[in-house]
Amino acid sequence: MTELTGTTWNHTRGYLPMVATAQRYSELHPDTEVRWDRRSLQQFADWPIEKLAESYDLLVIDHPFSGYAAAHDVLVPLDQHLPAPFLADQEANSVGQSHASYQYGGHQWALAIDTAAPVCGSRIDLLQRAGKQVPQDWAGLMDLARDGMVAVPAVPIDTLMNFYMLCGALGEEPFTSADAVVSERVGTAALGMLRELVRACDPSCLERNPIATWDLLANTGRAALCPFAYGYSNYGRRGYSAHTLDFTGLVFVHGRRCRSTLGGAGLAISSRCRHLAEALQYCQFVASPQCQTTLYFDAGGQPGHRAAWLDTDVNERSNHFFAHTLRTLDNAYLRPRYNGYLDFQDHAAPVVHRYLSEEIEAARVLDEINRIYRTSHETS
């Protein structure tokens, strides 16, 4: 009996589809057993990949790890082992830049089995009861926030991702310069907008991640809308929560629609895996369009294959989450992946987060972010 071990993140969307695919794969291949462990969402974002690769054959990872993988012998370069037609299908059916996000240094380090980006979610019943609508622009969003109807995830990592989004909405894509994340004019304006929004919401937002935010909307009447949080199709499914959420695209800023920051999860293989052939076969099974549109979604997953996002049955069973947010995902901003970026992310996120609740000048915050950015290149 061949045994493969894997680690993923602890949520219905992250864990249950891996368990379901492992069970079915073992039924189809009785000589192989796949066992999955889980870690928290925060650990998923920042747990050292080299430590995980020492203990597991299969890793569900965040795409910024790609640069580290290219510089260190921790993951198997899948392009050297998987069939070219299979990889071509994955590329052709990518949601936005999901497939490409796991490419770095000339290799493919993971398969995009899960795709996500911040989207807008709402309780239409609460908005209608208050005589309100989903806002289309920043001014409308701020009006709704001042009425106490908005919640936004504002823990450090999401605060940083939303800062990227607002920089883009103000006309500058982050990280185009080697010396600064963004210009002072745009960076300070984006920080100011973000702080204004968060301060118009309940202070508990500062401690809430996307999952906690969607749970707040779906299970209480304490907020009616979240303007941007990493989307979870689970909350569009009947019976998952007390109330079903409706999901749409993002608001406009100065006539330009906000461009959220790509997330999702990829399936990778540790370079220490002793059963590479079996691991490769299982990865192909999970990432296949047949599995993604049926078993993977059925078990609570949020597929990475475009066929699932376009599937009529999948959309009918998720309150059309996928069809209504696909354009947002296709347009999502791809974070840097250089070796050293994760150091920047880990250190810059708390700086932005602190700015939201303390009386610090935006220019000082931006200076510190840029210093961290320059330092991060010293390890790349």
C-alpha positions in Angstrom: 0.0 0.0 0.0 1.3 3.4 -1.0 0.5 6.2 1.4 0.6 9.9 0.5 0.2 12.6 3.1 -1.0 16.2 2.5 -1.7 19.4 4.4 -4.3 22.0 3.5 -6.1 24.8 5.3 -8.9 24.3 7.9 -12.1 25.4 6.2 -15.0 23.6 4.4 -13.6 25.1 1.1 -10.0 24.0 1.8 -10.3 20.7 3.7 -13.4 18.8 2.7 -12.8 18.7 -1.1 -9.3 17.2 -0.4 -10.8 14.5 1.8 -13.5 13.8 -0.8 -11.0 13.5 -3.6 -8.7 11.4 -1.6 -11.4 9.0 -0.7 -12.6 8.6 -4.2 -9.1 8.3 -5.6 -8.4 5.5 -3.2 -11.5 3.7 -4.3 -10.4 4.0 -7.9 -6.8 3.1 -6.9 -7.0 0.7 -4.0 -3.2 0.4 -3.7 -2.9 4.2 -2.9 -4.2 5.9 0.2 -4.1 9.7 0.5 -4.4 11.3 4.0 -4.9 15.0 4.6 -4.1 17.1 7.6 -5.2 20.8 8.1 -3.8 24.1 9.3 -5.4 27.4 10.1 -6.0 30.1 7.5 -3.3 32.2 8.9 -0.8 29.3 8.9 -1.8 28.7 5.3 -0.6 32.2 4.5 2.6 32.3 6.3 3.7 28.8 7.6 7.2 28.1 6.2 6.9 26.0 3.1 10.2 24.3 3.7 8.9 23.0 7.0 5.8 21.6 5.5 7.7 20.0 2.6 9.8 18.0 5.2 6.7 16.3 6.6 4.2 16.0 3.7 4.1 14.7 0.2 1.3 17.0 -1.0 1.0 20.7 -0.1 -1.9 23.1 -0.8 -0.1 26.5 -1.0 -0.5 30.2 -1.7 1.0 31.3 -5.0 3.5 33.8 -3.5 5.5 30.8 -2.4 6.4 30.2 -6.0 9.4 32.4 -5.9 10.8 30.7 -2.8 10.2 27.3 -4.5 12.2 28.5 -7.5 15.1 29.4 -5.3 15.1 26.4 -3.0 14.7 22.7 -3.5 11.3 22.2 -1.8 8.8 21.5 -4.5 8.7 19.3 -7.6 8.7 21.3 -10.9 5.5 19.9 -12.3 6.2 20.9 -15.9 9.0 18.3 -16.0 6.7 15.5 -15.1 3.1 16.2 -16.1 1.8 15.6 -19.7 2.0 18.7 -21.9 -1.6 18.4 -23.1 -2.8 18.4 -19.4 -0.9 21.5 -18.6 -2.1 23.2 -21.8 -5.7 22.5 -20.7 -5.0 24.0 -17.3 -3.5 27.1 -18.8 -6.3 27.5 -21.4 -9.0 27.1 -18.7 -7.4 29.3 -16.0 -9.6 31.7 -14.1 -7.7 34.9 -14.5 -4.0 34.5 -13.8 -4.5 31.6 -11.4 -2.5 29.0 -13.4 0.3 31.5 -14.2 0.5 32.5 -10.6 2.2 29.2 -9.8 4.8 29.8 -12.5 8.2 31.2 -11.6 11.8 30.8 -12.7 10.6 28.8 -15.8 8.7 26.1 -13.9 5.2 25.3 -12.8 5.2 24.7 -9.0 1.5 23.9 -8.4 -1.8 23.4 -10.0 -4.6 26.0 -9.5 -7.2 23.8 -7.9 -8.9 26.7 -6.1 -9.4 30.3 -7.2 -10.4 33.4 -5.2 -10.2 37.1 -5.1 -12.0 39.8 -3.1 -15.6 40.3 -4.3 -18.7 42.1 -3.0 -21.2 40.1 -0.9 -24.5 41.3 0.5 -27.7 40.4 2.3 -30.3 41.7 -0.2 -33.1 41.2 2.3 -31.5 43.6 4.7 -30.7 46.1 2.1 -34.2 46.1 0.7 -35.7 46.4 4.2 -33.6 49.5 4.7 -34.5 50.9 1.3 -30.9 50.6 0.1 -29.1 49.0 -2.9 -25.7 47.5 -3.5 -23.5 50.6 -4.0 -21.8 51.1 -7.3 -19.2 53.6 -6.4 -17.0 54.7 -3.4 -19.3 57.5 -2.4 -22.3 55.2 -2.2 -20.2 52.7 -0.2 -19.2 55.3 2.3 -22.8 56.4 2.7 -23.8 52.8 3.5 -20.9 52.4 5.9 -21.9 55.5 7.8 -25.4 54.1 8.1 -23.8 51.1 10.0 -24.6 48.5 7.3 -21.0 47.6 6.1 -18.4 45.2 7.4 -15.0 44.8 5.9 -12.2 42.3 6.8 -9.4 44.4 8.2 -6.9 42.0 9.8 -3.3 42.8 8.7 -3.1 40.6 5.6 -6.4 41.7 4.2 -5.7 45.3 4.9 -2.5 45.0 2.8 -4.4 43.3 -0.1 -7.0 46.0 0.0 -4.3 48.7 -0.1 -3.0 47.1 -3.3 -6.5 47.2 -4.7 -7.0 50.9 -3.9 -3.6 51.9 -5.4 -4.7 50.2 -8.6 -8.1 52.0 -8.5 -6.3 55.3 -8.1 -4.3 54.6 -11.3 -1.0 52.9 -10.2 -0.3 49.2 -10.1 1.9 48.4 -7.0 5.5 47.2 -7.3 6.3 48.6 -10.7 9.4 50.4 -9.2 12.4 48.8 -7.6 12.6 51.5 -4.9 8.9 52.0 -3.9 5.7 50.0 -3.8 3.8 53.0 -5.1 4.2 56.8 -5.4 3.5 59.0 -2.4 0.6 60.6 -4.0 -1.3 57.4 -4.7 -0.1 55.5 -1.7 -1.1 58.1 0.9 -4.5 58.6 -0.9 -5.2 54.8 -0.9 -4.2 54.6 2.8 -6.5 57.5 3.6 -9.5 55.9 1.8 -9.0 52.6 3.5 -8.8 54.2 7.0 -11.9 56.3 6.3 -13.9 53.2 5.4 -12.7 51.0 8.2 -13.3 53.8 10.8 -16.9 54.2 9.5 -17.4 50.5 10.3 -17.5 48.7 13.7 -14.1 48.5 15.2 -14.4 44.7 15.4 -13.6 44.7 11.7 -10.0 45.1 12.6 -10.0 41.6 14.1 -12.1 39.9 11.3 -10.8 37.9 8.4 -12.9 37.2 5.3 -14.4 34.0 6.8 -15.5 35.8 10.0 -16.9 38.6 7.9 -19.0 36.4 5.7 -20.2 34.5 8.8 -21.2 37.9 10.3 -23.3 38.7 7.2 -24.8 35.3 6.7 -25.6 34.4 10.3 -26.5 37.8 11.9 -28.2 41.0 11.1 -25.3 43.2 12.2 -24.2 44.1 8.6 -25.8 43.9 5.2 -22.8 44.3 2.9 -19.1 43.6 2.6 -17.6 45.6 -0.3 -14.5 43.4 -0.8 -13.4 40.2 0.9 -12.0 37.0 -0.6 -15.0 35.2 -2.0 -16.3 31.9 -0.6 -18.9 30.3 -2.8 -20.0 28.3 0.3 -22.0 31.3 1.5 -24.0 31.2 -1.8 -25.1 27.7 -1.2 -28.4 26.9 0.4 -28.2 25.5 3.9 -24.5 26.4 4.5 -25.5 29.4 6.7 -28.7 30.9 8.2 -28.9 33.2 5.1 -27.7 32.9 1.6 -25.5 35.8 0.3 -25.5 37.4 -3.1 -22.1 38.1 -4.7 -21.2 40.8 -7.3 -18.3 42.7 -8.6 -16.5 45.7 -7.0 -17.3 49.4 -6.7 -15.9 52.1 -9.0 -13.4 54.7 -7.8 -13.2 57.9 -10.0 -14.8 55.9 -12.8 -12.4 53.0 -12.6 -13.7 49.7 -11.2 -11.6 48.3 -8.3 -9.3 45.5 -9.2 -9.0 43.0 -6.3 -5.9 41.0 -5.5 -5.7 37.4 -6.6 -5.8 34.6 -4.0 -6.7 30.9 -4.3 -4.8 27.8 -3.6 -2.5 25.5 -5.6 -1.7 21.8 -5.2 2.0 21.1 -5.1 4.3 18.1 -4.5 7.1 18.1 -2.0 10.6 17.4 -3.5 10.9 14.8 -0.7 7.9 12.8 -1.9 8.9 9.2 -2.2 6.0 8.2 -4.4 6.2 10.8 -7.2 4.3 8.8 -9.8 1.3 8.3 -7.5 1.3 11.9 -6.4 1.4 13.2 -9.9 -1.6 11.0 -10.8 -3.6 12.1 -7.8 -2.9 15.8 -8.6 -4.1 15.3 -12.2 -7.3 13.7 -10.8 -8.0 16.6 -8.5 -7.3 19.3 -11.1 -9.2 17.6 -13.9 -12.3 19.4 -15.3 -14.4 16.4 -14.5 -13.4 16.4 -10.8 -13.5 20.2 -10.5 -17.0 20.5 -11.8 -18.5 17.6 -9.8 -16.8 16.0 -6.8 -14.5 18.9 -5.9 -17.4 21.4 -5.9 -19.9 19.0 -4.4 -17.6 18.6 -1.3 -17.5 22.4 -0.7 -14.6 23.4 -2.9 -14.2 26.5 -5.0 -12.7 25.1 -8.2 -9.8 26.6 -10.1 -10.8 25.1 -13.5 -12.8 27.5 -15.7 -15.2 24.8 -16.7 -16.6 24.8 -13.2 -17.1 28.6 -13.1 -19.1 28.3 -16.3 -21.1 25.2 -15.4 -24.8 25.8 -15.2 -25.4 23.3 -12.3 -22.5 24.6 -10.3 -23.9 28.2 -10.6 -27.5 27.2 -9.8 -26.4 25.5 -6.6 -24.2 28.5 -5.5 -26.6 31.4 -6.1 -24.6 32.1 -9.3 -21.5 33.0 -7.3 -19.2 31.9 -10.1 -21.0 33.6 -13.0 -21.5 36.8 -11.1 -17.8 37.2 -10.0 -15.9 35.7 -12.9 -15.1 39.0 -14.4 -13.7 40.2 -11.1 -11.5 37.1 -10.9 -10.3 37.5 -14.5 -9.3 41.0 -13.8 -7.6 40.4 -10.5 -4.1 41.8 -9.7 -1.3 39.2 -9.4 1.0 39.8 -6.4 4.8 39.7 -6.8 6.3 36.2 -6.2 10.0 37.0 -6.0 12.0 35.2 -3.3 11.7 37.7 -0.5 8.2 39.0 -1.2 6.7 36.9 1.6 9.0 38.7 4.0 7.7 42.0 2.7 4.1 40.9 3.1 4.6 39.6 6.7 6.2 42.8 7.8 4.3 45.4 5.8 0.8 44.1 6.7 1.0 45.0 10.4 2.3 48.4 9.5 -0.8 49.2 7.4 -3.1 47.6 10.0 -1.7 49.8 12.7 -2.4 52.9 10.6 -6.1 52.1 10.6 -6.5 52.5 14.3 -3.7 54.8 15.4 -3.0 58.5 14.6 0.0 58.0 12.2 0.7 60.1 9.2 0.1 58.2 5.9 3.4 59.4 4.5 5.3 57.9 7.5 3.5 54.6 6.9 4.3 54.6 3.2 8.0 55.4 4.0 8.1 52.3 6.3 6.4 50.1 3.7 8.9 51.2 1.1 11.8 50.5 3.4 10.5 47.0 4.1 10.1 46.5 0.3 13.7 47.5 -0.4 14.9 45.2 2.4 12.9 42.3 1.1 14.9 42.4 -2.2 18.1 41.7 -0.2 17.0 38.1 0.4 15.7 37.5 -3.2 
